[in-house]
């Protein structure tokens, strides 16, 4: 099992500074936002090797209301542009020697469907299927992420993500579970791990208030039990956020952003103790 953290939670803090902090704090890996035009990926790979910090994968870039990043868009020309953009993200994963790209089938923040009678789902399935060839060619796993109903209109629960993965039906397409979203959508914090274990690639973690683990009310005992019973042994990725009201904007301004360093340190300690106790 490896402990990782999402770079996007650090907002506008330079990625080089983030990577140095993550390495010094003791994380095994980092998950970097796949904003392909923002970074020189070969430079980040070089830095990761200097820091002995694995780049486990990238967080897909698909923010609403940018329709050209929406794999479930009603307009075929926008879906095609989104597909081409995600192909570039897959290539970026390969450049940094990562293993996966997190994919939200509908743009993050899009809370109302554009089609009728399940059309959005069909559009998303078709788009992800068109990404599979590139993913297979570069040996990158596409990881479908369920988001709660207040952040997405399409894949909200572990059951939704499992059905999506099964319908795409390709070994390069897996899924993740995220404790923050699970706390809203699931009946408990253990059962989803048992249901999805054959398709589970990574795990995202934050507490119920999306702050550091232990600062909310999630039952992480059930979480640890689910991991243990499912046999999960991949990357657990911290995705807490500094205190603030906008769930789609990581940068919360100062002094709020000073908290993200504390949250990252606390969450790693919490995870190590939690998983140690569950063995």
C-alpha positions in Angstrom: 0.0 0.0 0.0 1.3 3.5 -0.9 0.2 6.9 0.5 -0.2 9.7 -2.0 -1.8 13.1 -2.2 -3.5 15.3 -4.9 -1.5 18.3 -6.0 -4.6 20.3 -6.9 -5.6 20.8 -3.3 -2.6 23.1 -2.9 -4.3 25.7 -5.2 -1.9 28.1 -6.8 1.1 27.1 -4.8 3.9 26.2 -7.4 4.0 22.5 -8.2 7.7 22.3 -7.5 7.2 23.6 -4.0 4.3 21.2 -3.5 6.3 18.2 -4.6 9.2 19.2 -2.3 6.8 19.5 0.6 5.0 16.2 -0.2 8.4 14.3 -0.4 9.7 15.9 2.9 6.4 15.0 4.7 6.9 11.4 3.9 4.4 10.6 1.2 5.3 7.8 -1.3 3.7 9.5 -4.2 1.7 12.4 -5.6 -1.2 12.7 -8.0 -0.9 15.7 -10.2 -3.7 17.6 -12.0 -3.6 16.8 -15.7 -3.7 20.4 -16.9 -1.6 19.6 -19.9 -0.7 23.2 -20.8 0.4 24.2 -17.4 3.5 22.0 -16.9 6.6 20.8 -18.5 6.0 17.2 -17.8 9.6 16.0 -18.4 10.8 18.5 -15.9 8.3 17.2 -13.3 9.5 13.7 -14.0 13.1 14.8 -13.4 12.2 16.5 -10.1 10.2 13.5 -8.9 13.3 11.3 -9.4 15.4 13.8 -7.5 12.9 13.8 -4.6 12.4 10.0 -4.8 8.7 10.8 -5.1 6.6 8.6 -7.4 4.0 10.3 -9.6 1.4 7.7 -9.3 -1.0 9.2 -11.8 -2.8 12.3 -12.8 -6.2 13.8 -11.9 -8.2 14.4 -15.0 -8.8 18.0 -16.1 -12.6 18.4 -16.8 -14.1 21.5 -15.2 -17.6 22.8 -15.9 -18.7 25.0 -17.7 -16.0 24.2 -20.2 -18.1 22.1 -22.6 -15.0 21.1 -24.6 -13.8 19.1 -21.6 -17.1 17.3 -21.1 -17.1 13.6 -22.2 -20.9 13.5 -21.7 -21.7 16.7 -23.7 -24.9 16.9 -25.8 -22.9 18.2 -28.7 -20.8 15.6 -30.6 -18.2 18.2 -31.6 -17.6 19.1 -27.9 -17.4 15.4 -27.0 -14.8 14.9 -29.7 -12.8 17.9 -28.4 -13.0 16.4 -24.9 -11.8 13.0 -26.2 -8.8 14.6 -27.8 -8.0 16.6 -24.7 -8.2 13.4 -22.5 -5.9 11.7 -25.0 -3.3 14.4 -24.3 -3.8 13.8 -20.6 -3.1 10.1 -21.1 0.1 11.0 -22.9 1.1 13.3 -20.0 0.6 10.3 -17.6 3.1 8.3 -19.7 5.6 11.2 -19.8 5.8 11.3 -16.0 5.9 7.4 -15.8 2.5 7.4 -14.0 0.1 4.5 -14.1 -3.3 6.0 -14.2 -5.5 8.9 -15.1 -8.6 9.7 -13.0 -11.6 10.3 -15.3 -14.9 11.9 -14.4 -17.3 10.8 -17.1 -19.1 14.1 -16.9 -17.4 17.5 -16.4 -16.8 18.3 -12.7 -19.5 20.7 -11.5 -22.1 19.8 -14.1 -25.1 18.9 -11.9 -27.9 18.8 -14.5 -28.0 16.3 -17.5 -28.2 17.7 -21.0 -30.0 14.8 -22.6 -33.1 12.7 -22.0 -33.7 9.1 -21.0 -30.1 8.4 -20.0 -28.5 10.0 -23.1 -25.7 11.5 -21.0 -24.7 8.1 -19.7 -24.6 6.7 -23.2 -22.5 9.7 -24.4 -20.0 9.2 -21.6 -19.7 5.4 -22.2 -19.0 6.1 -25.9 -16.4 8.7 -25.1 -14.5 6.6 -22.6 -14.6 3.6 -25.0 -12.9 5.9 -27.6 -10.1 6.6 -25.1 -9.4 2.9 -24.5 -7.2 2.4 -27.5 -4.8 5.3 -26.4 -4.8 4.0 -22.8 -4.0 0.5 -24.0 -1.3 1.7 -26.3 0.5 3.5 -23.5 -0.4 1.0 -20.8 -2.3 3.6 -18.7 -5.4 2.8 -16.6 -8.4 5.0 -16.8 -9.9 5.3 -13.3 -13.6 6.3 -13.2 -14.4 8.6 -10.3 -17.9 8.8 -8.7 -18.7 12.3 -7.4 -21.6 13.1 -5.1 -24.9 14.4 -6.5 -24.0 18.1 -5.7 -20.9 17.9 -7.9 -22.0 15.6 -10.8 -25.2 14.5 -12.5 -23.9 11.2 -13.8 -21.7 8.8 -11.7 -22.4 9.4 -8.0 -21.9 6.2 -6.1 -19.7 3.1 -6.0 -22.6 1.2 -7.7 -22.8 3.8 -10.5 -19.0 3.6 -11.1 -19.1 -0.2 -11.0 -21.9 -0.3 -13.6 -20.1 2.2 -15.8 -16.8 0.2 -15.7 -18.7 -3.0 -16.5 -20.5 -1.4 -19.4 -17.2 -0.1 -20.9 -15.9 -3.6 -20.4 -12.2 -3.1 -20.9 -9.3 -4.1 -18.6 -7.7 -0.7 -18.8 -10.8 0.9 -17.2 -11.1 0.7 -13.4 -12.6 2.9 -10.7 -12.0 4.6 -7.4 -13.8 5.3 -4.2 -13.6 8.6 -2.3 -14.5 8.8 1.4 -15.8 12.3 1.1 -18.3 11.4 -1.6 -19.1 8.1 0.0 -20.1 9.8 3.2 -22.9 11.6 1.2 -23.9 8.8 -1.2 -23.3 5.4 0.5 -25.1 3.6 3.3 -21.9 2.7 5.0 -18.1 3.0 4.5 -17.4 -0.7 4.2 -19.8 -2.3 1.7 -18.7 -0.4 -1.4 -15.2 -1.8 -1.0 -16.5 -5.4 -1.0 -18.8 -4.8 -4.0 -16.2 -3.1 -6.2 -12.9 -4.8 -5.1 -12.2 -6.5 -8.4 -12.3 -3.1 -10.2 -10.9 -0.8 -7.6 -7.6 0.9 -8.6 -7.1 3.7 -6.1 -8.8 5.4 -3.2 -9.3 9.1 -2.4 -9.7 10.2 1.2 -10.9 13.2 3.1 -13.2 13.6 6.1 -16.9 14.5 6.0 -16.1 18.2 5.9 -13.4 17.6 3.3 -10.7 18.5 5.8 -7.9 16.3 7.3 -8.8 12.8 8.3 -10.0 12.9 11.9 -11.4 16.4 11.7 -14.9 15.3 10.7 -17.3 12.5 11.6 -16.5 9.7 9.0 -16.2 6.2 10.6 -12.8 5.4 9.3 -12.9 2.1 11.3 -15.4 0.9 8.7 -13.2 2.3 6.0 -10.2 0.3 7.3 -12.3 -2.8 7.6 -13.4 -2.4 4.0 -9.9 -2.0 2.8 -8.8 -5.0 4.8 -11.6 -7.3 3.7 -11.4 -6.3 0.0 -7.6 -7.0 -0.1 -6.9 -3.5 -1.5 -3.2 -2.8 -1.7 -2.9 0.2 -4.1 -2.5 4.0 -3.7 -4.5 5.8 -1.0 -4.6 9.4 -2.1 -5.3 12.3 0.3 -7.7 14.9 -1.2 -8.7 17.1 1.7 -9.1 20.9 1.2 -8.4 24.1 3.1 -11.5 25.5 4.8 -13.7 27.6 2.5 -17.0 27.5 0.7 -16.3 26.7 -3.0 -16.0 22.9 -3.5 -14.6 23.4 -7.0 -11.9 25.9 -6.1 -8.9 24.5 -4.1 -7.3 27.9 -3.6 -9.1 29.4 -0.6 -6.8 32.4 -0.1 -4.8 33.2 2.9 -4.6 32.5 5.8 -6.9 29.5 5.0 -4.3 28.0 2.6 -1.8 27.7 5.5 -4.0 24.9 6.8 -3.4 22.6 3.8 0.1 21.8 5.0 -1.2 20.9 8.4 -4.0 18.8 6.9 -1.5 16.9 4.7 0.7 16.1 7.6 -2.2 15.1 9.9 -3.8 12.9 7.2 -0.6 10.9 6.5 -0.1 10.2 10.2 -3.8 9.2 10.5 -3.6 6.9 7.5 -0.4 5.2 8.7 -1.9 4.5 12.1 -5.3 3.4 10.7 -3.9 1.0 8.2 -1.3 -0.4 10.7 -4.2 -1.1 13.1 -6.2 -2.8 10.4 -3.5 -5.4 9.4 
